[in-house]
Amino acid sequence: MMISAHALNRCLSSVRSPASTLYARVLFFALLCGLPSILHAQGAGIEWETLNQEAIALYRAGKYDRAVVVAQKALQVAEQNVGTDHPAVAMSLNNLAELYRKQGDYAKAEPLYQRSLAIAEKHGPDHPGVALSLNNLAELYRTQGDYTNAEPLCKRSLAIREKALGPDHPDVATSLNNLAELYQAQGDYPNAEPLYKRSLAIREKALGSDHPDVAASLNNLASLYDTQGDYAKAEPLCKRSLAISEKALGPDHPDLAQSLHNLAGLYRTQGDYAKAEPLYQRLLAIMEKALGPDHPDVATSLHDLALLYQTQGDYTKAEPLYQRSLAIAEKALGPDHPHVATSLNNLALLYKAQGDYAMAEPLFKRSLAIREKALSRDHPDVATSLESLAALYRATKRNAEAQALEKRAAQIRATRR
């Protein structure tokens, strides 16, 4: 028996938005919370359940290295107790893969996702559990900028769910959302918008207008409009999303992160810094209180606030926030994580803006090296790093070096059109 697709997908879709994947609450929680008793009855064992719960606690605390060790043990116990092709093993494989993905170790995550998918397919190629595994693998590819491999998986997942569950099921809304995110990441806004709208309509009808998943759909649609500069459409959606989240979760819940981030980002983009700053500060306070000062999501909140100050030219306030964010990310995620690359790139931009090219250059180079290693070589973030370093070379009259980087960045951008 495969685990509930609805329980699994609520966590995937409710907070993941293109505007801020750093705040995503991955499938790991949904996979484990409330489900171990089902699989224990099938023989996975109490030790397996206990290990899963320990891995959850470590994940929530941002202790990913320790969580991986525990998740590896859970997989080993499941294989010993129920064999290599049991749904409990598929679940453990997926959980371990999610942890590796969270750490940016995509090479380790991919074969685990693929094996989990293969086990699910043995229980029937059109089972909703297969749709879930397809979504997870597609998300891994999307994260790496591998849209060619991600798209058919998203489409197959959607087709399975529509056939098995009907066109108006909340899990169908999740698949629609995921495919829309993929199109948005590629700049294909005309294809993304109707999918987001259909996902929102399904959730409002099935779950009610004040459900957190409705807030997530509003956030995603707002993000699409924000990306296109249509702030008049984006702002009311952001505000409604935040109001729903506050009503459902309370004013200090960490899952308000996406709504606060999106609304603050909308104001920052429009230059309304007076409205953006208190939202970013509130977000940081919520995360520090709920998660502790060294959690990766705190690093994200620090980064957001630093970016606001940098945008305003207040480098004195921005620099220590960037530095603290970088230190937390390196400790929690490892020195070669793509999120570390983002922090390095932005800190380097801060130094460059102040004319401190000697401080900026090694940070730009390290950011580029991390992205080239962790992501596909034609990922848009690699192009961003190339452009940043090229701009520094232009500023320091190293035009030949700059031109080479600009040419490569342009080639990457061209392949993404």
N, C-alpha and C positions, 0 to 999 in steps of 0.2 A: 504494500500500500504506500503510495507516494504521499508526502505531506501536503497540507492544504495550500493550494496555489494562492488563495485569497490572503491567508495569513502571511505568506511569504512576500507577496507583492506590495502590500500596504507600506512596508518599510522602504522598499525600493523607490516607490513613486512619490511618497508623501513629502519628501524633502529634497530630492535631488533636482537641482536646477542648473542649467548651463551657466547662470550668473555666478554661481559659487559652489563648485563641486567639492570644495574643501569642507563644506558643512554637511555633506551627504551622510545620512545614517544608512550604512550599507545593509545588505540582506542579512548579515550575520545575526542581528538581534532577532529578526523574524524567524529565521531558520530554527532558532533554539528555544525561544520563549514559548512555553505552553505546549511544546510538541514532544519533548522527550518521553512522556508517559506512553504515547502511542507506540513509539518504536521500542520502548522497553518491553512492552507486552509482546512484541515480536521477537524478543530475545537479545536485543543489543546490550542489555545489562545495566545494572545500577552504577557500576564504575564509569561506564560511558556517559550516563546522565550527569554524574558528578563532575566529570572532566569538562563536559560541555558548559555547565553552569560556571565553573571556574574560569573557563575561557571567556565567557561573556563578561564576567566581572573585570578581568584584566583588560579586555577590549574597551570597556566603558571608562576605565581608568587611564586609557591611552598607553598602556604597557604592552605594546604590540609584540615585542620580542618574546616576552614571557608567554603571551597568549598563543603565539605560534607553537612553542614547545608543548603546551598543554593540548592544543588542537591536534598536533601530530600524534600525541599519545592517545587521544580519543579515536583517531582514525585507526591506529594500531589495534586498540581494544575492539573496535567494531569489526574489523577484519577477522580477528581471532574468534569472536563470538558468533558471527552470522555469515562469514564467508565474504568473498570479494565483490559479489554482485548484488548485495542487499541494499534496499533504499537507505538504511542507516549509514552505510558506507558512502553512498552518493551524497548524503547530507554532510558527512564529515569532510569529504573531499571538497565540497563547495565551500564550507566554512573556512577550511585552511586556505583555499584559493582566495577567498575574500580578504583574509588577513594579508596574504602576500600582495594582493592588489593594493590594499590600503598602504602598504609599505613601499609601493612602487616597484616591487619585484615581479614584473609581468612575465618574465621567462619561467619562473616557478609556478605562477598562477595558471598559465594557459593549459598545460597538460592535465592539471587537476580538474579544471573546468571541463575539459574534453572527456576525461574519464567519467566524471559525474554525469555528463550528458549521455554517454554511451550506456551507462547503467539505467538511466531513466528511460531510454529508448527501448530497452529490453522489455519494459512493462507496457509497451505499445507506442508507436511513433506519433500518435495523435493524442497522447495523454496530456492533460494540463501541466503535469510535472515536467514534461519535456519542454513545454513552452517556457517554464521558469528557467531551466538550464540554458536554453537558447538565449534568453534575455541576459543572463549573467555573462555568458561568453561574449555576446555582442557588446555589452558594456565595457568589457576588458578591451576589445578592439577599438571601441569609440574613444576610450581614454588615451589610447596610443595614437589616435588619429588614423587608424586603419579602417576607414569608412567603407571601403570596398568589401571587406570581409564582414563588417558589422551589419550592413543593410539587409542581406538575404536572411540572416538569422533573425533580425527584428521582424521582417515580413512573415517568415515562417511561424514565429511565435504568435503573431497576431492572427494568422489564419487558423492555427490550432485552437486558440481560445475562442474565436468567433464560432467555429464549428462545434466545439465541445460545450461551450457555456452560453452561447447566444450573443447577439450583437450588442446587448445592453448590460452586460455583466461588468462589475468594477474591474475585473482582471483584464478585460478587453480595453478598458480605459487606460490601464497601465501600459499595455503594449502600444496603444496609440500614442501615448505620451513619450515613450521611449523612441519610437520611430520619428516623432516630431523633433525630439532633441537631436537626433542624428542629422536630420535635414537642417536644423538650425545651425549646428556646428559647421556644416558645409556652406552656409550662407544661402541655402535654398528656402527662403522664407515663404514663398507662395505655397510650397508643398507642406511646410510645417504648420502654418496657421490653421487650416481646416482640421488637421489632426488634433491640435491642442483644443480647439473649440468643441470637437466631438467628444474628446476625453472629458472635458469640463461638463458638458451636458449630461453624459452618462453618470458621472459622479453626483451631480446635483439631484438627478432623478432617483438614483439607487440609494444614496447615502444621506440625502438632505442637504439643504443649502448651508448649514453651519458645521459641516464635517471637516476635520483637518485635511482630508484628501482633496476636498474642494478648494481649500486654501492653497494647497500645493499646485493645483491646476491653474488657479488664478495667478500665482507667482510665475509659473512657467510661461503663461500667455503674456503677462506683463513684461517678462524678460525678453520675449520675442519683439514686442513693440519698442522696448527700451533700446535694443540692439539696432533697430531701424530708425531711432530718433523720434519715434512717435510718442512723446512724453504725455500728451493729452489723453491717450488711450491707456498708457501704462500706469499712471499715478492712481486712478480710482481702483484699479485691480489690485495694486500693491496695498492700498489702504484697507480694502475689503478683506484681503488675505490676512493682514495683521490683526484686524478686528476679530475675525473668526478664530485665529490661533489664540489670541488672548482670552477669548470667551471659553474656548474648549480646554485650554491648558493652564491658564493663569498667567499673570504678568511677568513672572520670573522663570519660566520654563525654558530650558536650553533649546527646545524645538521651535522657539520663536526666532531662532537665528536667521533662517532663510528670509522670513518676512521682513525683519528689521534690516538685514543686509541689503535686500533688494530696494526697499524704500529709501534707505540712506544713500545707496548708490545712484538711485534715480535723481535725488536732489543734488548729489555731488556732480553728476554729469551735466546738470543744468546750471551749475555754479551757485546753487542755493546752499552755501556752506553752513549758514546759521541753522537751517533745518536738519542738515545731514549730521553735524557734529554730535548733538545730544542723542541721536539714534545710535551712532557708532559707540558712543561712550556707554550707553545703556546696554548695548549688546556685549561689550567687553565685560562690564560688571556682572551681567548674568552668567557669562561663561566662566569667569574666574570663581564665582560663588558656587556654581553647580559642579564644575569639573576640576577645580584646583588650578593653581598658577602655572603648571607645567604641561597642561593638556594640549594636544595639537590644535584643537578648535580655539583655544585661547590665542595660540600663535596666529591663527587666521584673523581673529578679532583685532589683535594688535596691528597686524598688517593692514587691515582696512582703515583703521584710524590713522596710521602713519601715511597711507596713501592720500587721505584727505588733507593732512597737513602739508604734504609734499605738493599737492595740487595748488595749494594756496601760497606756496613759496616759503612756508614756515619750516625750514630745514632743521632748526634747533629742536623743535618738538618731534619731528618725524624720525630723526636718526636713532635715538635710543629705543623707540618703539620697533623700528625695523630690526635693530640689533637683537633686541630681546626675542622678537618673533623668530628670527633666524636661529638663535641659540636653542629655543624650544623645539623647533622643527628638526634640527640636526640631531638633537638628543632623542626625540621620540620616533622619528621616521628614518633616521640614518642620513649620512652625508650625501648620498647619491639619489635622493628622492626628488621627483619633479617639483614638489612644492618647495623644496629647498632652492631649486633653480630659480623659481619665481621670486623668492625672497632675495636671493643674490642679485638678480637682474634689477629689481627695484631699488635696492640699496645702492647698486652701482649707478643707476640713473640719478639718484640723489646726489652722489658725489660728483657726477659729471655736470649736473646743473650748477654746482658750486665752483666748477672749474678745477676740481681735484681729480685730474685724469690718472694720476699715479695710483690712487686708491680705487678708482673705478675699473681700470682695465683688467686686473686679475679676477675681479668679481664677475665681469662680463664673460671672460674666458671660461671660468669654472661653471657658470650657468650654462653656457653653450655645451660644454663637455658633458654635463649631466644629462641635458635634454637629448643630445645625440645618442647617448648610451641607453637611456631609459625609454625613449620614444622612437617612433619611426623617423628616419632621416629626413623625410619630407613632411614632418608634422608642422602645423602652423607655429607652434611655440619655438621650434628650431629656427624658423624664419624670423621670428621676433628677436631671438638672441643674435642672429646674424646681423639684423638691421641695427640693433643697439650697439654692437661692437663696431660696425661699419661707421656709424655716426660718430663714435669716439675717434676712429681713425681719421675721419674727415676733419674733426675739430683740431687734431694734432698734425694735420697736413700730410698724412700717410695715405695719399689718394689711391695709389695702386692697390694697396691692401684693402682699402675700403671698397673699391670697385669690384674686386673679386668676391667679397662677401655679399655685396648688393646684388650681383648677378645671380649668385646661388639662391639668395632669398627670393628674388623675382621668379626664378624657376619653380620654387616651391609654391609660391602664391599662384602661379599660372596653373599648376596641376590641380589646385583646389577650386578653380572657377567652374 
